[in-house]
Amino acid sequence: MRKKPLYQKIYQQIKEDIQNGKYKPGEQIPTEKELMELFEVSRLTAKNAMNLMAEEGWINRVSGKGSFVSELAAQPPAPAEARSSRLIGLILAGFSDSYGTELLRTIISELNQKGYHCILKISNESQELETEYLDELIAIGVEGIIILPVQAEFHNPALLKVTLSNFPVVLMDRKLAGLSVPYVGSNNKEVAGRITSQLLTSGHHKICVISHNNVNNSSINDRIDGIKEAYMSNQVLLDTQLWLLDLETSYWNLTDVQGLETDYQKIYQKIAEKPEITCFFALDYLSGQILWNALERAGRKIPEDYSLLGFDGPPDNFLSPSYSRIIQNQKEIAVNAADLLIQLISSKQFDSKEMIISTHYLDNQTVRSLAE
């Protein structure tokens, strides 16, 4: 198991201080600067800890004044006999404007309309935090859990234990390979294969598939499988030497200027070594943004020099860069995940129902045909 990041350690310490009464409801907690000095960390680390505290509802941040303990966060858990039986746990590995915000908003709305209260936890791609939150939510007395699991080389033993115990759990977006667990997600493999077939038909045989070195989940793997199968079914030779799957920049280190520059250089090296590339297929939105900026810096134009398409991102045409993308229907995923969990709770039938939601293609004219 990877070492817990420093900001999570700070978060855990402040959280315990609140629970133990060191910081009472309404009281101000240390500032980012004070946390920097207290824990001997950078401003970014202190800021990430504070952001996580706010996301989890432990503190309220007041612009120009500081951060104060939330009234609700400091309340001790209610005894078992007094707990409401209408609680649902929601654990997200993370969320951003490109994917997750609409998912979160819709799930909370759906559950509220059905009389359930949602307790949100953000694991920030940490399996350790995910384990802690699973234990915490079950101890609180939630009736079921909706979870977008973290990316990890191996399945979380705590999550496996919960799913195998017939506790109502629904997975979103990422499946647990080899296990039959109720799941709601997009048609990643099918749509990646279909779009790739269209690219091949239009003359784009030399496609560079691009993504990050730390992205390893069922959604990305399905997209890769769909692309590979499209090459096979179209009887076109696949050259994975054209691919670039080791970008270092992620949503967790966006401020790492050196890492971003390294990614730019990797892109420049790839197009220099593989001049036959005609199209880039980004497996995630951030990769597409990095690629767009790198090509723009190099004086290359889209789609005149290279075609570009990818997955996810805001569905607004006016945003820049606004390249052609496969957009997941977050609202439908959220509605079906909430409905499926409530069905599991009501029926006590813990079958492995899988629901696949269709995507749609947002054509922003960044893919040109090479066919004569």
Summary of the structure (lengths in Angstrom):
residues: 372
radius of gyration: 22.4
end to end distance: 53.0
largest distance: 72.9
contacts: 1169
relative contact order: 0.11
helix: 41%
strand: 18%
